[in-house]
Amino acid sequence: MVNVALLSKWHVHADDYARQVKESKHLQVKLVWDENPERGKEWSKKLGVAFEEDLMKVLSNQEIGAVIVNTPTNLHKDIILQAAAHKKHIFTEKVLALTIQDCKEIFEAVEKNQVKLMVSLPRLTENYYLYAEQILEEGLLGKLTSIRCRLAHNGAVPIEGHPNGWLPEHFFNKEQCGGGALIDLGAHPIYLTNRLAGPVKAVTARFSHQFGYEVDDYAVVITEYENGALGTIETGFISNGSPFQLELYGTEGTLLIEDSKIRIKSKKLNNEWNTPEALPLALPLPIVQWEKAIVEGKESTISKSDALGLTLVNQAAKISHNQGRRVEISEIEISA
């Protein structure tokens, strides 16, 4: 059994990961640490485990084999580097870090200390994504010419008793988060389109601040891929009832995914709209893949390039918005 320390309850998915560990056959929660001791003590009591206020005591504890990082994003790099140095396996909420240079330092530390790192990018395990990947591989769309992905909710729309909406107030803290809607919810469209369309060549982005937050509450990103395709990524915290949408357009066909509704039209399928009879089986969740990597040495389907590509687009999008221009990915890679 691998003993796990939960590092912070800052992120909204922290409870989900605690539950997934509880459901695991090979992982168990042993300790809780939190940069907010009061919150951490309350959480540890709820989970029925000990709370440790000193992070270094957690990381130096020989009984702890792995950590789950749900801290503010701006703390990721320092905490993950320390965890790796103490030979702890690491599961972390997205994004891995705020810059590509920080991500590379993390991966160097992980590889040097031979620990398993998993960044939670769960939509890469979903059956609809696997179907889109399958359709591309089978050539049913021909040459991919454009891709669009939209994921948005109304978490920042003021409601009675909650002037910042139902999201935690700290999700609008620019220093802690490193951004707003794009870096959080927009992560999913970014890593999905990256994987489906391939390496990104350039990024143009615009952020909006419609409710006066210091971070973006809505964002649109245009991505240019090395294969010539164009992408449109849309995300936000101010849309009520917005469905998840993933659209792929090619020279031979079109694939439209809207929530659970999937349609494909292809010249190779009589050029009529078809609904797939069956979808591929979903892959194990990121935390399960992490567990298998630790216990069985099994390689994960979520890769280093997925994590790096996510940060690259976020970093380029921030520069693009702030400077009002198109940003070549090579600019960032050279500086890193």
LOLO-78340 format. One record per residue (C-alpha): residue in three letters; y, x, z. Coordinates in steps of 0.2 Angstrom, whole numbers, plus 5000, padded with zeros to 4 digits. Layout:
<atoms>
Ala; Y; X; Z .
...
</atoms>
This chain:
<atoms>
Met; 5000; 5000; 5000 .
Val; 5017; 5007; 4995 .
Asn; 5031; 5003; 5008 .
Val; 5047; 4998; 5001 .
Ala; 5065; 4999; 5008 .
Leu; 5077; 4986; 5002 .
Leu; 5094; 4995; 4999 .
Ser; 5107; 4981; 5000 .
Lys; 5108; 4963; 4998 .
Trp; 5125; 4964; 4988 .
His; 5117; 4958; 4971 .
Val; 5113; 4940; 4969 .
His; 5095; 4944; 4963 .
Ala; 5091; 4954; 4979 .
Asp; 5081; 4939; 4987 .
Asp; 5071; 4937; 4970 .
Tyr; 5065; 4955; 4972 .
Ala; 5061; 4954; 4990 .
Arg; 5050; 4938; 4985 .
Gln; 5042; 4948; 4971 .
Val; 5037; 4962; 4983 .
Lys; 5030; 4949; 4995 .
Glu; 5019; 4943; 4981 .
Ser; 5013; 4960; 4976 .
Lys; 4996; 4967; 4980 .
His; 5002; 4985; 4982 .
Leu; 5020; 4984; 4988 .
Gln; 5027; 4978; 5005 .
Val; 5044; 4977; 5012 .
Lys; 5046; 4989; 5027 .
Leu; 5064; 4992; 5030 .
Val; 5081; 4985; 5025 .
Trp; 5097; 4995; 5023 .
Asp; 5114; 4988; 5018 .
Glu; 5132; 4995; 5016 .
Asn; 5137; 4980; 5025 .
Pro; 5127; 4981; 5042 .
Glu; 5130; 4963; 5047 .
Arg; 5123; 4957; 5031 .
Gly; 5108; 4969; 5032 .
Lys; 5104; 4964; 5049 .
Glu; 5104; 4946; 5045 .
Trp; 5093; 4949; 5030 .
Ser; 5081; 4960; 5039 .
Lys; 5079; 4946; 5052 .
Lys; 5075; 4934; 5039 .
Leu; 5062; 4945; 5031 .
Gly; 5054; 4950; 5048 .
Val; 5057; 4969; 5045 .
Ala; 5067; 4982; 5054 .
Phe; 5085; 4986; 5049 .
Glu; 5091; 5004; 5048 .
Glu; 5109; 5007; 5048 .
Asp; 5108; 5026; 5042 .
Leu; 5103; 5027; 5024 .
Met; 5098; 5046; 5026 .
Lys; 5085; 5040; 5039 .
Val; 5078; 5028; 5027 .
Leu; 5077; 5040; 5013 .
Ser; 5069; 5054; 5024 .
Asn; 5057; 5042; 5032 .
Gln; 5039; 5048; 5026 .
Glu; 5032; 5030; 5027 .
Ile; 5044; 5024; 5014 .
Gly; 5037; 5027; 4996 .
Ala; 5050; 5017; 4986 .
Val; 5067; 5009; 4986 .
Ile; 5075; 4994; 4978 .
Val; 5093; 4996; 4974 .
Asn; 5104; 4981; 4975 .
Thr; 5120; 4989; 4980 .
Pro; 5137; 4988; 4972 .
Thr; 5136; 4996; 4955 .
Asn; 5148; 5010; 4959 .
Leu; 5136; 5016; 4972 .
His; 5121; 5016; 4961 .
Lys; 5122; 5034; 4955 .
Asp; 5124; 5042; 4972 .
Ile; 5111; 5032; 4980 .
Ile; 5098; 5034; 4966 .
Leu; 5101; 5053; 4966 .
Gln; 5098; 5054; 4984 .
Ala; 5082; 5043; 4983 .
Ala; 5075; 5053; 4969 .
Ala; 5079; 5069; 4979 .
His; 5068; 5062; 4993 .
Lys; 5054; 5058; 4981 .
Lys; 5056; 5039; 4982 .
His; 5051; 5028; 4967 .
Ile; 5066; 5018; 4962 .
Phe; 5069; 5000; 4956 .
Thr; 5087; 4995; 4952 .
Glu; 5097; 4981; 4947 .
Lys; 5106; 4983; 4930 .
Val; 5116; 4992; 4925 .
Leu; 5109; 5009; 4929 .
Ala; 5126; 5017; 4931 .
Leu; 5144; 5015; 4924 .
Thr; 5144; 5030; 4912 .
Ile; 5131; 5038; 4900 .
Gln; 5134; 5055; 4909 .
Asp; 5129; 5047; 4926 .
Cys; 5114; 5039; 4918 .
Lys; 5108; 5056; 4911 .
Glu; 5111; 5064; 4928 .
Ile; 5100; 5051; 4936 .
Phe; 5086; 5053; 4923 .
Glu; 5086; 5072; 4925 .
Ala; 5084; 5069; 4944 .
Val; 5070; 5056; 4941 .
Glu; 5061; 5068; 4930 .
Lys; 5063; 5083; 4941 .
Asn; 5056; 5074; 4956 .
Gln; 5043; 5065; 4946 .
Val; 5047; 5048; 4953 .
Lys; 5046; 5031; 4944 .
Leu; 5062; 5023; 4939 .
Met; 5063; 5005; 4933 .
Val; 5080; 4996; 4928 .
Ser; 5078; 4977; 4929 .
Leu; 5080; 4971; 4911 .
Pro; 5069; 4956; 4912 .
Arg; 5072; 4947; 4896 .
Leu; 5063; 4961; 4887 .
Thr; 5047; 4954; 4894 .
Glu; 5050; 4935; 4889 .
Asn; 5040; 4927; 4875 .
Tyr; 5054; 4922; 4864 .
Tyr; 5060; 4940; 4863 .
Leu; 5043; 4946; 4859 .
Tyr; 5042; 4933; 4846 .
Ala; 5058; 4939; 4838 .
Glu; 5052; 4957; 4838 .
Gln; 5036; 4951; 4830 .
Ile; 5045; 4942; 4816 .
Leu; 5055; 4957; 4812 .
Glu; 5040; 4968; 4812 .
Glu; 5031; 4956; 4800 .
Gly; 5045; 4957; 4788 .
Leu; 5048; 4938; 4788 .
Leu; 5067; 4940; 4789 .
Gly; 5068; 4954; 4776 .
Lys; 5081; 4966; 4780 .
Leu; 5091; 4962; 4796 .
Thr; 5109; 4959; 4791 .
Ser; 5116; 4952; 4807 .
Ile; 5112; 4947; 4825 .
Arg; 5120; 4936; 4838 .
Cys; 5117; 4933; 4856 .
Arg; 5126; 4922; 4868 .
Leu; 5123; 4920; 4887 .
Ala; 5136; 4912; 4898 .
His; 5138; 4901; 4913 .
Asn; 5152; 4893; 4924 .
Gly; 5150; 4904; 4939 .
Ala; 5168; 4909; 4940 .
Val; 5175; 4891; 4937 .
Pro; 5184; 4885; 4953 .
Ile; 5175; 4871; 4962 .
Glu; 5179; 4862; 4978 .
Gly; 5178; 4873; 4993 .
His; 5175; 4888; 4981 .
Pro; 5191; 4894; 4973 .
Asn; 5181; 4908; 4964 .
Gly; 5166; 4897; 4958 .
Trp; 5148; 4899; 4964 .
Leu; 5147; 4917; 4961 .
Pro; 5150; 4929; 4976 .
Glu; 5168; 4934; 4978 .
His; 5163; 4953; 4977 .
Phe; 5157; 4950; 4959 .
Phe; 5176; 4950; 4954 .
Asn; 5179; 4967; 4963 .
Lys; 5183; 4979; 4949 .
Glu; 5179; 4995; 4959 .
Gln; 5162; 4989; 4965 .
Cys; 5157; 4981; 4949 .
Gly; 5164; 4992; 4936 .
Gly; 5168; 4977; 4926 .
Gly; 5165; 4958; 4925 .
Ala; 5156; 4946; 4914 .
Leu; 5151; 4959; 4901 .
Ile; 5143; 4972; 4913 .
Asp; 5134; 4959; 4923 .
Leu; 5128; 4944; 4913 .
Gly; 5132; 4952; 4896 .
Ala; 5119; 4965; 4900 .
His; 5106; 4954; 4894 .
Pro; 5113; 4951; 4876 .
Ile; 5117; 4969; 4875 .
Tyr; 5099; 4976; 4879 .
Leu; 5091; 4962; 4868 .
Thr; 5102; 4965; 4853 .
Asn; 5100; 4984; 4855 .
Arg; 5081; 4983; 4855 .
Leu; 5080; 4971; 4840 .
Ala; 5093; 4979; 4829 .
Gly; 5092; 4997; 4834 .
Pro; 5104; 5011; 4838 .
Val; 5122; 5006; 4839 .
Lys; 5135; 5015; 4828 .
Ala; 5151; 5008; 4834 .
Val; 5159; 4994; 4846 .
Thr; 5174; 4983; 4845 .
Ala; 5177; 4972; 4860 .
Arg; 5189; 4960; 4868 .
Phe; 5189; 4954; 4886 .
Ser; 5198; 4938; 4893 .
His; 5205; 4935; 4910 .
Gln; 5208; 4916; 4909 .
Phe; 5207; 4913; 4928 .
Gly; 5217; 4928; 4933 .
Tyr; 5202; 4939; 4940 .
Glu; 5204; 4958; 4940 .
Val; 5188; 4959; 4929 .
Asp; 5184; 4950; 4913 .
Asp; 5178; 4932; 4915 .
Tyr; 5174; 4931; 4896 .
Ala; 5170; 4944; 4883 .
Val; 5165; 4946; 4865 .
Val; 5158; 4962; 4857 .
Ile; 5155; 4966; 4839 .
Thr; 5142; 4979; 4837 .
Glu; 5139; 4990; 4821 .
Tyr; 5121; 4996; 4820 .
Glu; 5115; 5012; 4811 .
Asn; 5105; 5001; 4800 .
Gly; 5120; 4992; 4793 .
Ala; 5118; 4976; 4803 .
Leu; 5132; 4968; 4812 .
Gly; 5130; 4960; 4829 .
Thr; 5140; 4948; 4840 .
Ile; 5138; 4948; 4858 .
Glu; 5146; 4934; 4868 .
Thr; 5146; 4931; 4887 .
Gly; 5156; 4924; 4901 .
Phe; 5157; 4916; 4918 .
Ile; 5168; 4901; 4912 .
Ser; 5157; 4890; 4901 .
Asn; 5149; 4874; 4907 .
Gly; 5132; 4869; 4900 .
Ser; 5131; 4884; 4888 .
Pro; 5114; 4887; 4881 .
Phe; 5106; 4904; 4879 .
Gln; 5107; 4908; 4860 .
Leu; 5098; 4922; 4850 .
Glu; 5100; 4922; 4831 .
Leu; 5094; 4934; 4818 .
Tyr; 5099; 4933; 4800 .
Gly; 5091; 4943; 4786 .
Thr; 5089; 4944; 4767 .
Glu; 5073; 4934; 4768 .
Gly; 5075; 4922; 4782 .
Thr; 5083; 4916; 4798 .
Leu; 5077; 4915; 4816 .
Leu; 5086; 4903; 4828 .
Ile; 5082; 4903; 4847 .
Glu; 5092; 4891; 4858 .
Asp; 5085; 4890; 4876 .
Ser; 5066; 4885; 4873 .
Lys; 5069; 4878; 4855 .
Ile; 5064; 4891; 4842 .
Arg; 5065; 4888; 4823 .
Ile; 5062; 4900; 4808 .
Lys; 5065; 4898; 4790 .
Ser; 5058; 4912; 4778 .
Lys; 5055; 4914; 4760 .
Lys; 5038; 4919; 4765 .
Leu; 5035; 4903; 4774 .
Asn; 5039; 4890; 4760 .
Asn; 5058; 4892; 4764 .
Glu; 5057; 4878; 4776 .
Trp; 5061; 4876; 4795 .
Asn; 5046; 4880; 4805 .
Thr; 5043; 4879; 4824 .
Pro; 5030; 4892; 4830 .
Glu; 5014; 4885; 4835 .
Ala; 5012; 4898; 4849 .
Leu; 5022; 4912; 4856 .
Pro; 5016; 4929; 4862 .
Leu; 5011; 4931; 4880 .
Ala; 5025; 4936; 4891 .
Leu; 5024; 4954; 4898 .
Pro; 5023; 4958; 4916 .
Leu; 5040; 4957; 4925 .
Pro; 5050; 4973; 4928 .
Ile; 5045; 4974; 4946 .
Val; 5026; 4972; 4941 .
Gln; 5028; 4985; 4928 .
Trp; 5036; 4997; 4941 .
Glu; 5022; 4993; 4953 .
Lys; 5009; 4998; 4940 .
Ala; 5018; 5014; 4935 .
Ile; 5018; 5019; 4953 .
Val; 5000; 5014; 4957 .
Glu; 4991; 5016; 4941 .
Gly; 5002; 5028; 4931 .
Lys; 5004; 5015; 4918 .
Glu; 5019; 5017; 4906 .
Ser; 5032; 5003; 4906 .
Thr; 5038; 4994; 4891 .
Ile; 5056; 4995; 4898 .
Ser; 5062; 5012; 4893 .
Lys; 5075; 5026; 4896 .
Ser; 5083; 5022; 4879 .
Asp; 5085; 5003; 4885 .
Ala; 5095; 5009; 4900 .
Leu; 5105; 5022; 4891 .
Gly; 5109; 5010; 4877 .
Leu; 5115; 4996; 4889 .
Thr; 5127; 5008; 4897 .
Leu; 5133; 5015; 4881 .
Val; 5139; 4998; 4874 .
Asn; 5147; 4994; 4890 .
Gln; 5156; 5010; 4891 .
Ala; 5162; 5009; 4873 .
Ala; 5167; 4991; 4875 .
Lys; 5178; 4995; 4890 .
Ile; 5187; 5009; 4879 .
Ser; 5188; 4997; 4864 .
His; 5197; 4983; 4874 .
Asn; 5208; 4995; 4884 .
Gln; 5214; 5005; 4869 .
Gly; 5213; 4990; 4856 .
Arg; 5202; 4999; 4844 .
Arg; 5185; 5002; 4836 .
Val; 5175; 5015; 4846 .
Glu; 5162; 5026; 4838 .
Ile; 5147; 5029; 4849 .
Ser; 5147; 5047; 4844 .
Glu; 5164; 5049; 4854 .
Ile; 5155; 5045; 4870 .
Glu; 5139; 5054; 4867 .
Ile; 5149; 5070; 4862 .
Ser; 5160; 5069; 4878 .
Ala; 5144; 5067; 4889 .
</atoms>
